[in-house]
Amino acid sequence: MPPTLASLVHHSALKLTVRAGEDRLDVPVRWAHVSELADPVPYMEGGELLLITALKLDAEDPQAMRRYVKRLAGAGVVGLGFAVGVAYEETPKALVDAAEEVGMPLLEVPRRTPFLAISKAVSAAIAADQYRAVTAGFAAQRELTRQALTDGPEGLLASLATHVDGWAALYDASGAVVAAAPEWAGRRAGRLTAEVERLRERPAPASVVAGGPEFSDHDDRVELHSLGTGRRPRAALAVGTASALGTAERYAVHSAIALLTLTTERSRSLHAAEQRIGAAVLRMLLAGEPDHARAVAGDLYGRLLDAPFRVIVAEPAHARVAAGAGETAGDLTEAVESAAARSGEAVLVVPEGDRLVALAADGGAAVAACLRYAAALENARSSAGGRDGDDDEPVVGLSAPSGPIAAAGAYKQAEQALSVARRRGRVLVEHEQLAAGSVLPLLADDAVRAFADGLLRSLHEHDATGRGDLVASLRAWLSRHGQWDAAAADLGVHRHTLRYRMRRVEEILGRSLDDPDVRMELWLALKATATD
């Protein structure tokens, strides 16, 4: 505890007497300062005990004393010490009344007590308080270290919550709560997810103070600290207390940040090693060597290969984006890996230049997180009026469920789905959607359109001369599968007229309509230009 006016009054060597403000002696004293200036306020910082003899003050003038004391109180001075036996034999009534009026403690200092003795007492008490805080901080550091080594982050959080007399929570890279202490703190910590997400956008190390009724049932003061040494924080720590942290509590929090950062960086190194193993497993699967892949996967990815999995391929929305390749799918990677970690399932994530490849259990948390991530981006686009995504937003292709033997085929499926997603301006496309849908949307491609325009150009030029309607006749004949009477009826012409027009189509194109490939190409060309 820092020194207070009460502790100075109870100091037997100082012999101080309370003349006013007896009910406000519990206020902390930051320093004891001597000043005989008529207006010492410009030199005050707040929290001082001001010691005066009133050599330059008319301490018996009620109005002057009222102005003087009121100004001191406004500057944050917590108490006034008046020395008797120097300029005045006793404390003037005007000064006592002025102090009582504003509620400022007024202490009478006897002649035999020098101001220096009071300053020394305050200084010694402050030094003792700081020493206690530092000692307690080192003790907390030792305890937190022991808990981190024996019980991991959960034990560390429990010890930290005890030291700060509050609660503590740890968030992963996606902003989800992974541990909290005490147990009831998880609900409070969960309400700070938006604040944690904003903290992640700031370069590490970063911290912010939040709190209030909007976050919890209580008026907690919450500090959020990013964890990790990289540009993007790997995790975050929340500490909730009823009031601002003291020196000892601050030491404990800083120790927790250091220990959790070490744990995070160690986890990052292990993660990098796991990624290298994952890359080897993926190469073997794509090379058609599932048995070798299983042997390398071991316990790390073995469970993933024992059940149907899906292949996820993601890359930047625009190929010209290369500088942010590592971050293009960064948020997607964090979402997938965090979801898998929380559910205890394995997920294999391999960065390949500007591309990200992942194997995730079919129906598992990682695939669900990928779908939620894509849906959130699509909703953001809709809210923005349907604008295209930013260059650094990922485009994602998702394969159908597969197994180790068919991994290469699943990879191809994911690539095909990704290609369709890019053409359609979608965030994510599942390969199963392609099989269940129509091939016609795939014709919305510049190369297909150019082919269709070239194939039908001579027919359109013929029709422009007014010598027949060959394009419409061809469309009707193909739509009726070559049935002359039905197609002629649709056009309102005689079937001999339609036969003549189809012979003209063959002559102009130089191709036979008896060839099914020709009929297919012409039908697709007509569909590709149907909006003209």
Backbone hydrogen bonds, N-H to C=O, Kabsch-Sander energy under -0.5 kcal/mol:
donor,donor_aa,acceptor,acceptor_aa,energy
5,L,27,V,-1.4
6,A,25,L,-2.5
8,L,4,T,-1.7
9,V,5,L,-2.3
10,H,6,A,-2.2
11,H,8,L,-0.9
12,S,10,H,-0.7
14,L,11,H,-1.3
15,K,11,H,-1.0
17,T,108,E,-1.8
19,R,17,T,-0.5
19,R,106,L,-3.4
20,A,106,L,-1.2
24,R,21,G,-1.8
25,L,22,E,-0.7
27,V,24,R,-0.8
29,V,3,P,-3.0
30,R,28,P,-0.5
30,R,47,G,-2.9
31,W,47,G,-0.9
33,H,49,L,-2.5
35,S,51,L,-1.7
43,Y,40,P,-2.1
44,M,41,V,-2.3
47,G,76,G,-2.9
49,L,31,W,-2.6
50,L,48,E,-0.6
50,L,79,G,-2.5
51,L,33,H,-3.1
52,I,50,L,-0.5
52,I,81,G,-2.9
57,L,54,A,-0.8
59,A,57,L,-1.4
61,D,58,D,-1.9
65,M,61,D,-2.8
66,R,62,P,-2.4
67,R,63,Q,-2.4
68,Y,64,A,-2.4
69,V,65,M,-2.7
70,K,66,R,-2.1
71,R,67,R,-1.9
72,L,68,Y,-1.8
73,A,69,V,-2.6
74,G,70,K,-2.0
75,A,71,R,-1.2
76,G,73,A,-1.5
77,V,72,L,-2.0
78,V,48,E,-1.9
79,G,48,E,-1.2
80,L,105,P,-2.2
81,G,50,L,-3.5
82,F,80,L,-0.6
82,F,107,L,-3.1
83,A,52,I,-2.4
83,A,81,G,-0.6
84,V,82,F,-0.5
84,V,109,V,-2.3
85,G,88,Y,-3.2
86,V,88,Y,-0.9
95,L,59,A,-0.5
96,V,92,P,-1.9
97,D,93,K,-3.1
98,A,94,A,-2.0
99,A,95,L,-2.2
100,E,96,V,-2.5
101,E,97,D,-2.3
102,V,98,A,-1.4
103,G,99,A,-1.0
104,M,99,A,-2.1
106,L,20,A,-2.2
107,L,80,L,-3.3
108,E,17,T,-3.7
109,V,82,F,-3.4
109,V,107,L,-0.5
113,T,110,P,-1.8
117,A,114,P,-0.9
118,I,114,P,-1.1
119,S,115,F,-2.4
120,K,116,L,-2.6
121,A,117,A,-2.0
122,V,118,I,-2.4
123,S,119,S,-2.7
124,A,120,K,-2.9
125,A,121,A,-2.1
126,I,122,V,-2.5
127,A,123,S,-2.6
128,A,124,A,-2.4
129,D,125,A,-2.2
130,Q,126,I,-2.6
131,Y,127,A,-2.5
132,R,128,A,-2.4
133,A,129,D,-2.3
134,V,130,Q,-2.8
135,T,131,Y,-2.8
136,A,132,R,-2.8
137,G,133,A,-2.5
138,F,134,V,-2.6
139,A,135,T,-2.2
140,A,136,A,-2.5
141,Q,137,G,-2.3
142,R,138,F,-2.3
143,E,139,A,-2.3
144,L,140,A,-3.1
145,T,141,Q,-2.4
146,R,142,R,-2.4
147,Q,143,E,-2.5
148,A,144,L,-2.7
149,L,145,T,-2.1
150,T,146,R,-2.1
151,D,147,Q,-3.1
152,G,147,Q,-0.6
152,G,148,A,-0.8
155,G,151,D,-0.8
156,L,152,G,-2.0
157,L,153,P,-2.6
158,A,154,E,-1.9
159,S,155,G,-2.2
160,L,156,L,-2.6
161,A,157,L,-2.7
162,T,158,A,-1.5
163,H,159,S,-2.2
164,V,160,L,-2.2
165,D,161,A,-0.6
165,D,162,T,-0.6
166,G,161,A,-2.3
167,W,240,G,-2.2
168,A,181,A,-2.6
169,A,238,A,-2.1
170,L,179,A,-2.9
171,Y,236,A,-2.9
172,D,176,A,-2.5
175,G,172,D,-1.7
178,V,170,L,-2.8
179,A,170,L,-1.3
181,A,168,A,-2.7
185,A,182,P,-1.8
186,G,183,E,-1.6
187,R,184,W,-0.7
188,R,184,W,-0.7
189,A,185,A,-2.9
190,G,186,G,-1.9
191,R,187,R,-0.8
191,R,188,R,-1.0
192,L,189,A,-1.8
193,T,190,G,-1.1
196,V,192,L,-2.3
197,E,193,T,-2.4
198,R,194,A,-1.9
199,L,195,E,-2.0
200,R,196,V,-1.8
201,E,197,E,-0.6
201,E,198,R,-0.9
202,R,199,L,-1.6
204,A,231,R,-0.8
208,V,224,L,-2.0
210,A,208,V,-0.5
210,A,222,V,-3.6
212,G,220,D,-1.0
215,F,212,G,-1.8
216,S,212,G,-1.1
220,D,218,H,-1.4
221,R,241,T,-3.4
222,V,210,A,-3.2
222,V,220,D,-0.6
223,E,239,V,-2.6
224,L,208,V,-3.1
225,H,237,L,-2.7
226,S,206,A,-2.9
227,L,235,A,-2.7
234,R,227,L,-2.2
235,A,227,L,-1.3
236,A,171,Y,-1.6
237,L,225,H,-2.9
238,A,169,A,-2.7
239,V,223,E,-2.3
240,G,167,W,-2.5
241,T,221,R,-2.6
250,R,246,G,-2.5
251,Y,247,T,-2.1
252,A,248,A,-1.9
253,V,249,E,-2.3
254,H,250,R,-2.5
255,S,251,Y,-2.3
256,A,252,A,-2.2
257,I,253,V,-2.5
258,A,254,H,-2.2
259,L,255,S,-2.6
260,L,256,A,-2.7
261,T,257,I,-2.3
262,L,258,A,-2.2
263,T,259,L,-2.1
264,T,260,L,-2.5
265,E,261,T,-2.9
266,R,262,L,-2.5
267,S,263,T,-2.2
268,R,264,T,-2.0
269,S,265,E,-2.0
270,L,266,R,-2.3
271,H,267,S,-2.6
272,A,268,R,-2.3
273,A,269,S,-2.0
274,E,270,L,-2.5
275,Q,271,H,-2.4
276,R,272,A,-1.7
277,I,273,A,-1.9
278,G,274,E,-2.8
279,A,275,Q,-2.5
280,A,276,R,-1.8
281,V,277,I,-2.4
282,L,278,G,-2.5
283,R,279,A,-2.3
284,M,280,A,-2.0
285,L,281,V,-2.2
286,L,282,L,-2.6
287,A,283,R,-1.4
288,G,285,L,-1.5
289,E,284,M,-2.9
293,A,289,E,-2.1
294,R,290,P,-2.4
295,A,291,D,-1.9
296,V,292,H,-2.0
297,A,293,A,-2.6
298,G,294,R,-1.9
300,L,297,A,-1.0
301,Y,297,A,-1.6
302,G,298,G,-1.2
305,L,301,Y,-1.3
306,D,302,G,-0.6
306,D,303,R,-0.8
307,A,304,L,-0.7
309,F,402,S,-2.4
310,R,360,A,-3.0
312,I,358,A,-3.1
313,V,397,G,-2.4
314,A,356,L,-2.6
315,E,395,V,-1.7
317,A,391,D,-0.9
317,A,393,E,-1.5
318,H,391,D,-1.0
321,V,318,H,-2.1
322,A,320,R,-0.8
325,A,322,A,-2.0
327,E,324,G,-1.3
328,T,324,G,-1.9
329,A,325,A,-0.7
330,G,327,E,-1.2
331,D,327,E,-0.6
333,T,329,A,-3.2
334,E,330,G,-2.4
335,A,331,D,-2.4
336,V,332,L,-2.5
337,E,333,T,-3.0
338,S,334,E,-2.5
339,A,335,A,-1.9
340,A,336,V,-2.1
341,A,337,E,-2.5
342,R,338,S,-2.4
343,S,339,A,-1.6
344,G,340,A,-1.0
344,G,341,A,-0.5
345,E,340,A,-2.0
348,L,359,L,-2.5
349,V,347,V,-0.6
350,V,357,V,-3.4
352,E,355,R,-4.0
355,R,352,E,-1.7
356,L,314,A,-3.2
357,V,350,V,-2.6
358,A,312,I,-2.5
359,L,348,L,-2.6
360,A,310,R,-2.3
361,A,346,A,-0.6
362,D,308,P,-2.4
364,G,361,A,-2.1
368,A,364,G,-1.8
369,A,365,A,-2.3
370,C,366,A,-2.0
371,L,367,V,-2.3
372,R,368,A,-2.3
373,Y,369,A,-2.5
374,A,370,C,-2.2
375,A,371,L,-2.4
376,A,372,R,-2.4
377,L,373,Y,-1.8
378,E,374,A,-2.4
379,N,375,A,-2.5
380,A,376,A,-2.0
381,R,377,L,-2.1
382,S,378,E,-2.3
383,S,379,N,-2.5
384,A,380,A,-1.3
385,G,382,S,-1.6
386,G,381,R,-2.7
387,R,381,R,-0.8
393,E,390,D,-1.7
395,V,315,E,-2.8
396,V,427,V,-3.3
397,G,313,V,-2.8
398,L,429,V,-2.1
399,S,311,V,-2.5
402,S,309,F,-2.6
406,A,403,G,-0.7
407,A,404,P,-1.3
410,A,406,A,-2.1
411,Y,407,A,-2.5
412,K,408,A,-1.9
413,Q,409,G,-2.3
414,A,410,A,-2.4
415,E,411,Y,-2.1
416,Q,412,K,-2.5
417,A,413,Q,-2.7
418,L,414,A,-2.4
419,S,415,E,-2.4
420,V,416,Q,-2.1
421,A,417,A,-2.5
422,R,418,L,-2.3
423,R,419,S,-2.0
424,R,420,V,-2.5
425,G,421,A,-0.8
425,G,422,R,-0.7
426,R,421,A,-2.6
429,V,396,V,-1.8
431,H,398,L,-3.2
433,Q,430,E,-1.1
434,L,430,E,-0.8
434,L,431,H,-0.7
435,A,431,H,-1.4
436,A,432,E,-1.6
437,G,433,Q,-1.2
442,L,439,V,-1.3
443,L,440,L,-2.1
444,A,441,P,-1.4
445,D,443,L,-2.8
449,R,445,D,-2.6
450,A,446,D,-2.4
451,F,447,A,-2.1
452,A,448,V,-2.5
453,D,449,R,-2.6
454,G,450,A,-2.1
455,L,451,F,-2.4
456,L,452,A,-2.1
457,R,453,D,-1.0
460,H,456,L,-2.3
461,E,457,R,-2.4
462,H,458,S,-1.8
463,D,459,L,-2.5
464,A,460,H,-1.7
465,T,461,E,-0.5
465,T,462,H,-1.4
466,G,463,D,-1.6
467,R,462,H,-0.9
473,S,469,D,-1.9
474,L,470,L,-2.8
475,R,471,V,-2.3
476,A,472,A,-2.3
477,W,473,S,-2.5
478,L,474,L,-2.5
479,S,475,R,-2.3
480,R,476,A,-1.3
481,H,478,L,-1.8
482,G,477,W,-3.0
483,Q,480,R,-1.4
484,W,482,G,-0.8
487,A,483,Q,-2.3
488,A,484,W,-2.8
489,A,485,D,-2.3
490,D,486,A,-1.9
491,L,487,A,-1.7
492,G,488,A,-1.7
493,V,488,A,-2.2
497,T,494,H,-0.5
498,L,494,H,-1.8
499,R,495,R,-2.4
500,Y,496,H,-2.2
501,R,497,T,-2.2
502,M,498,L,-2.3
503,R,499,R,-2.0
504,R,500,Y,-1.9
505,V,501,R,-2.1
506,E,502,M,-2.1
507,E,503,R,-2.3
508,I,504,R,-2.9
509,L,505,V,-2.6
510,G,506,E,-2.1
511,R,506,E,-0.9
515,D,512,S,-1.2
519,R,515,D,-2.2
520,M,516,P,-2.4
521,E,517,D,-2.5
522,L,518,V,-2.6
523,W,519,R,-2.3
524,L,520,M,-2.6
525,A,521,E,-2.3
526,L,522,L,-2.3
527,K,523,W,-2.3
528,A,524,L,-2.6
529,T,525,A,-1.3
530,A,527,K,-1.3
532,D,529,T,-1.6
